Amino acid sequence: MNFLHFPIIHKMLPPVGVLLVSVLFANFAHSEPYRLVPGDRIEVRHTGVDEPAEIGVNLDGQIRLSNVGGIRVVDQTLDQVEATIETAIEGAELFVDPQVSVVVMQYAPIVVVGDVAQPGRFEYLPGLSVAGALALSGGSQAQGVTLFEVERVRVETEGQLRLLNLEIAAAVVRMARVDAALARQNVVALSAGLRRRIPAPEAIALDVLLENEAAYLANDRKRVAELSAFWAEEIAAIEAQRKLFADRIFVQRAIVQSAAEGLKAARELEARGLQTSTRLATVEQRDADAQTRALDLQSALITATQAISNAQREQTLFLSTAMGDNLAARQAVQVEIEGLSLRYGRALERLGLLTGGNIGALLMSGTVDVTFTLQSPRLGRADRLELSETTLLLPGDTLIVNVTSVGSDADG
């Protein structure tokens, strides 16, 4: 797919005080829902599939779903993608009224090129700005500039990054446990997709986190198993009563038939004057008692059948509620991870500006100009922005960095 690119040039020469304020207090919130671009990877869950599918958006802006084929999702929000996939599944006549859930597992990388120490492709993190991208690429290649002292803030920011990394890891492992519960599995394991959501997994004792969540899952599975066993025993006991009632009804029907035959014979004898009215009344009462008993047994059979149905309905409702609770928990932890990742991106940006650093030195020196060109797969995005060190990048963006001496072209 070909994309139009719109260059933006911005000179970065604000005072140091303005820089610090913008670094520490800038607002990084996006005003519009995120729209997919080629290179994004999404997780797709839908009706009838036990395991989710992790799929990449290809260069044609499509994902390929098993038994459905190519589905164009580029430039769509997650809500729109879910609706598009539901329509495609219905069109393929796989399911009626399919339920689809889509989550971004990995964003398309950003590209930093030009006058930087380490140009290349870098993993996108929510909240990543121009300054953060410069930090990832090793900073700009300016010469003859001095660094300003930001050691205290740098140390605090590094500590915050470690804490956020731990919180993200804990939330990701919790999501793994919820996924295991949804799949009715007994093992909590990190998929490759989930592991990629942890910025620095090697810095975390993931085994300990996984053991804790595995214990939680085992306790929950035990509770479900105990309740299921209780319902199974209850249903079996009622079923045994139901069978007993059925057997007694069979016997009672024979008694009713015998009483009816006795009543018929008594009435014939009474008509011929060979049966007293007292004897006839006794036979009639026996017939009525037999029919009443038959009705009582039939009613008891119906009650037992209804009790079995109620127990099965309670079991189904419990399992359905548990499934709904797990889906809600997964959505909540997804939101938590997105929020933590955004904060991690902000801290990474601050570290990029406050450490070892080229961008801070450039802004203090007053000897160079740093200009940026932004190329984006999103039509019209570049010409709507005024770039600064706090400008947020989006997945798939390409940042071109150019460093020139102040006044190098003043006479030209």
N, C-alpha and C positions, 0 to 999 in steps of 0.2 A: 504494500500500500504506500502511495506517495503522500507526503504531508507538506503543507505550506508552512514555511518558517518565517517569522517576523523578527528582525533584529531590534534590540533595544540597547542603547548606550547610556550608561549612567556613570558620572564621575563621583568617586567616593572620597571626599575631603572634609568630613564633619569634624568638629572639635572633639577632643578625647572625652570630655564630660558628656557630650551628647551621645557618643558611642556607648559609654557605660550604661547610660539610662536606657538606650534602645536595646542593649543586650539583655539587661536584667528585667525589663518591664514590657517588652514588645508583645503585642497581641498577635498570636499566630493562627487564630481561628479562620477556617475557610468559610465563606459565606454560602457556598453552593455544595450540594451533595457530590460525592466523588463519582467520576465517570471512568469506565474502564478504558485502557489503552493496550495496544499490543505489548506483550512482555509481562503483563499481570498474570498471576496464577490465582485461581479461585477454587474453593471447595464447594461442590454441588451435592446436596442431598435431595432426594425426591422419593415419592411414593413407590414402594415395592423394592427399594434398594437397601440392603442391610448396611453396606459400607459406603461412605461418601466417596466421590470421585474428585481428585485434584487435577485440574485441567488448566493448561496455559492458553492465553489469548494469542493466536498466531498473527503473522504479519498481515493476513487478510482481515483481521478484526473478528475472527470467528473462534468458537470453541467446538470441539467435536465430541458429541455425547453418544455413548454406546446405544445402538439400535435406533438412533435418531439422525445422526449425521451432523453436518456443519450448521451452526447457529450463530448468526451475527450478533455480537454483543458490544462491539466497540462504541464508545461515546454514550453508553447507557449507564444509568445509576443502578445500584444493586436491586432496588425495587423493580425497575424496568427489566433488568436481566431475569429476575425470577418470573415475571409475567411472560417474557419472551420464551423462556424455557418451558413453562407450563403450556403455552400455546403450541410449541413444537411437539411436546410429548402427546398432547391431545391430537394434533395433526397426524402423528405417526400411529395413532390408535393403540397406544400402549396402555394408557390408563384413562379413566374418566375422572375429571376434576382432580388432577394431580396436585400435590402440595410440594412446593419446591422451596428450599432454603439455600441461599448463596452467601458465602463469606470470603472476603479477600484473604488469602493465605500469604501471598508474597507480591509486593508491588513491583512493577517494572523498574529496572535500575535507572539511575541517572548517569549522565556522562559529563565528565569535566575535562576540558581540553584547553590548550593554549599555554600561557605562561604560568604553569604550576609545576610543582616538584614531581608529582606522580600522576600524570594524566591517565584516565581510564574510566571504566564502568564501576559504579559503586552501588551497594544495596541501599534502597530508599528506606528511610525511617520517617514516620509521621512527624511533622514539625521541622523537617530539614530545611534550612534556609541557605542563602548564598554563602554566608560565612561558614556554616556547617559543612557545605560541600567543599569549600576551600580547605577546611581542616582535614577532611577525608583524603584530599588529594595532596596533602603535605604543604599547603600554603602556596602563595604566589612566589615567583622567582625574582623578587625585587632585591637589589644590591645596595649596600651603603646606607642601611637604615638601622635604627636602634630600637630595642624592645622596651616597653614600659612595665613597671613592676605591678604584677597582679597575682603574686604568689598565694596570698591568703584566699582570694576568691577561687583561684585555680584548684587549690587543695579541697576547698569545700565542694566545688563542682565535681571533682573526681569522686569524693565520698558519696555525693548524691547519685552519680552514675552507678556506683556499686550497689547502693540501696535499691535504686529503681530496677537494676538488672535482676536482683534477688526477688523483688516483688513481681516482676514480669514472669520470672521462672516459676514462682509459686502459683500464679494465676494460670499459666500454661499447663502445668502439671495437674491443676484442678480441672481444667478443661479435658485433659486426657482421661481423668477418672469419670467425668460426666459422659464422655464418649463411650467409655467401656460399659457404663451402666445402660446407656441407650442401646448398645449393641448386645446387651445381656452377656457380657464377657466377664471372666473372673480375674483378668490380668490388666493392670494399668501400665501401659507402655506409651512412650513418646514416638509418634510418627515423625518421619523426616520433615513433614510440613510444619508440625507443631514445634519441633526443635529449632527450626529456622526462625521462629518468632522470638526466640531468646537472643538478645544482642550478643552476650558473651556466655554461652552455656558452659564452657570449660572452667569458668570462675565460680560455678555453683555446685554444691553437693547434691546433684540431681537424684542420686540413689536414695538419699535420706528423704527427700521430698516425695519421691515415688513410693517409698515404703509407707509413709504416713497416709498417703491417699489410697494405697492398696488396702491398708487396715480399715480405713473408712468404708471403702467399697465392699470389703469382705463382711463387715458388720451389717451393712445395708442389705447385701445379698442373703445373709443369714436370716435377717428379719423377714424378707420376702419369702424365703423358703419355709420358715416356720408358719407364716400365715397361710401359705399355699397348702402346706400339709394339714393344717387345721381345717381348712375348707374341704380338702379332699376327704378327710375322716368324717366330717359332718355330712357331706354329700353321700358317702358310702353308707353311713348309718341310716340316713333317711331312705336311701334306695333299698336297703334291706327291709325297712318297715313297709315301704311301698310294695315290695314283692310279697311280703306276708299278707298285706291287705288284699292283694290280687288273688292269692291262694284262698283266702277266707271267702272272698266274693264268689269264687268258683264253687266252693262247697255250699255257700248260702243259696246260690241259684238252684242247686239241686233240692235244697230244703224248701224253697219257695215253690218249686214245681210240684214237689210231693204234697205240700199243703194245699195247693190249688186243686190237685187231683182229688184230695180228701174232701175239700169243700164241695166240689162238683158231685161226688158220690153221696155226700150227706144231703145235699139239696134234692137229689133224685129220690133218696129214701124218704125224705120229708114229704115230697110231693105224693108219694105212694102211701103215706101214712105209716111208714115203717121207721120213722125217725122223729124223736121228740124235738120240740123247738129249743129246749135247753141244750140238748146235744149239738144241734145245728149252730147255736150261738157260740159254743165252745170251739167248734171247728172253724167258724168264721174268725174268731179272735186269734186262733193259731195262724191262720193265713195272713191276717193283718200284721201280726207280730213278725212273721217271716219276711214280709215285704219291707217293713220298717227297718229291720236289721240289715237287709240288703242295701237299702238307701243310705243307712248310716255308714256301712263299710265303703260304699261308693264315694260318699262325701269325704271320708278319711283318706281314701286313695287320691282324690283331687287335692286335698290339703297337702299331702306328702309331696305330690308332684310340684305344687306351687312352692313348697319349701326348698326343693332342689333348685328350681328356677331362681328363687331369691338368692340362694347361696352362690350360684354361678354368676348372677348379676353383680353381687357384691364383690366377688373376686375380680371380675372384669373391670368394674369401676375402680377398684383399688389399683390394678395394674395400669389402667388408663391414666388415673390421676398421677401415679408415680412417673409415667412417661411424660406427662405434661409438666410436672415439676422439674424434671431433668432438662426438658427443652427450654424452660424458662431460666433455669440455672445456667445453661450453656449460653443463652443470649446475654445474661448478666455478666458472665465472666468474659465474653467476647468484648462487651463494652468496656469492661475494666482494663483488658489488655490494650485496647485502642487508646484509652486515656493515659495509661502508663507509658505506652510507646511514644505518645505525643510529648509527654514530659521528658522522656529520655532524649528525644530529638532536640528539645529546647536546651537541655543540659549539655548535650554534645555540641550544640552551636556555641554556647557560652565558653566551653572548653576550647573550641577552635579559635575563638577570638582572644582567649586569655592565656593560652599556653604557647610556648616555644615560638612563637609566632608572628609569622609574616604579616598577617593582616593588621594587627595592632601596630606593628612597627611602621608599616606603610602609612597608616593614618596619622601617626605622630610625626613622621619625618618631614612631611611637606615637600619632599623631593621627587615624588613620582605620582603619576596618575594610574589608577586601576580602573579599567573599563570592562564592562561585561556585555556579551551578546547572548541572548536567550533564544534557543530554538525549541519548539514544542510541537508534539503531535496533535495538540488541540487547536483547531482553527480559531484565529483571532485572539488567542490567549496572550501572546507576546506583546501585541500592540496596546493591550489594556493595562499593562503594568509599568510602573516606574521603579526600576531596580534599585535596591539598597542592600546593605549587608544583612538586613532582617527580612528581606523578601523571601517568602516561602516558595520552595520548588515543589513540583508535582512529579509523580512517577513518569518516566519517559522523557523528562526534560534534558536538554543538553546545554550546559553552561560553558561559554567560551570566555576565557580570561585573557586580558591583554594588559601588560604593564609597560608604561612608557615614561620617560623622564619629563618632568614639568618643563614646559617651554621648548621641548624638542622640535615642535613644529610651529613655534610662535612667529618665526620670521618667514615661514612659508606661506 
